[in-house]
Amino acid sequence: MEYRELGRTGWKVSAVSFGAWAIGGAWGDVADKESLAALRRALDVGVNFFDTADVYGDGRSERLLARLRKERREPFYVATKAGRRLDPHEAAGYNRRNLEAFVERSLRNLETEAIDLLQLHCPPAPVFYQPEVFGVLDDMVKAGKLRHYGVSVEKVEEGLKAIEYPGVQSVQIIFNIFRQRPSELFFGEARRRRVGILARLPLSSGMLTGKFDRASSFEPSDHRAFNRHGEAFDRGETFSGVDYETGLAAVDALRPLVPAGATLGQLALRWILMFPEVTCAIPGAKRAAQVAENAAAADLPPLPADAMEKIRGLYEERVRSQVHHYW
């Protein structure tokens, strides 16, 4: 496993880490026993950074991570998120009372005295223009409730605004073969300010594993069934905002580029790690075997320049028009 510096925290985190949305909810049914097996395998293969949120299974994944911490000796970092419990999810809700309540709830779920990294959970765009919100987070760092904080964003512009605040240590943003825009401007600015980048949805909701076809179906509780057009939350969270048929065709075009002995999913993860500005990719996993496959992507040799050019060309020709100017 490769380890990279996270912002200015002094932490070295696994280049392929663990996204816990899938073991919390909105990805179909999953048993806690299976989820814990996946978390244990992550530690076994060198993962030391886990990303979750208070709304994943209404705190379920946070509580699973608390169980993992009690049973294993290896040190690891947990990043969680706050804000999506608001109903309605409006900028006005990002106030001191609510944020402190969300943090206290996560502290109880995680059974810890301080959250390693708290991230605002894709807040409405006006929040990024409210310095007082970031002042609340600064106060919670001073009070010892948070070690560090960052943001999770939908749009590149939100990430650019967020890193103007000196306390922001990380930005979590969708970055994958189907969502390449962050690398054009945002990465350079994040590098200049020494802000970590967490690449979320690195496998585009599983599309970039190459395991789906036109006959694939998803459980009713899986967002890939109920959020194709943004019915429940931002459309870009499901298959990166790419039309299902377009995604399948693009995946077929990627298959010849997969290195010998590797999988398409590993190609997709290794592509992300070709960008040194990225701290880590955080693929989700429900099963231990998925975790091991994901982690092995960090050990692949660098992709050749011609493969990188072909992937960029595929994006430009097949995908860009559906996503580039929206996020």
Steps between C-alpha positions, in 0.01 A plus 500: 500500500614852418449780755457868423491816711156637584507876478692660783387244760830313509308178434607242243192323371455201273476599133207262468279544803148385597172676427231387743186617321437148367507342847268764642210519260362594155693220329261211565499262792824413676551310826715646779698175517598537135576870543730433797682235297558761230628753755737245652635407158565867433731519800664173397597643160633829636201735484520755782237755398123447510245749373145494633211735586240537770222430249642174365246261642407768757837454671533129427837522328637728774403241760663222298823696492480541878477121528801461271707740710422306818602164356816595309826652616608658172459879506277647231324823416125551470351786303130562542260763369227727631217703355281263304284429803343839441144487370462712303864501396551876489792733560331655803520164676880512506506690827686447825217321680442246225866436420587447865207260537608303193855477628390381845288227338792382286729500803255265673468276194878482457556464875781753497584834660609670177415448134811459286358686201154654477374599156205719414283263297439659160335809645299742286727737308419808718667330799838548335439875515425500873829539692315459828437131415873436475547703816280248683724219374810691614345531844431125516864430411610730785256322734653162414185360335664489157860437408456641151223591259432512128212499255328266260375678189293442190657767279853609417404860574399405854837335554682809377304720740545261794879499483507875555426423867833431674362226725383277213737203481325291237247508220309190407387519138375262233800417284518202269541414132148635439552820703835651401434873538651536853847432359492806274505785753402379844787257547759769443337736748467225761867413457600864538308526828607153621143370519437126480272358229279201571374351174149372563290279274826384341323206333198705391247309713654174380465577130879511460536147635362378167265259675172653378310452176163597359332221695646599839245588766529662842304460821230764563705630797804555275550857376603357164135403464327805649730795427588468131355844429561668835169401658646476854826699491746645250489311170878504481522265798362211293722371218675840514204656322569298185214335314501124564528403134780750443684359799476144372633598160789696651590207724519271197741745340718491812537123516796476256699734727485274807852385595570128487391330820297801617129578503317792347426633848870492583576690181248767604657534845856502367402775256393718794828436681693624196411850623741587783262764635257224603553388858289189466217333315218378723317217324213340685480128565252263657714186494854412602592383151406839357721672755800286409448561127472875550808522720712308250453784251753704698766241420454514122779668302430846359277506195685573173461841340311365200240340730455830683453678166243246384304534823496876462387463139220264601381753756505783247315303234243303700448651844599866526180645355291329772698612803775754447312827541256375764741413777 
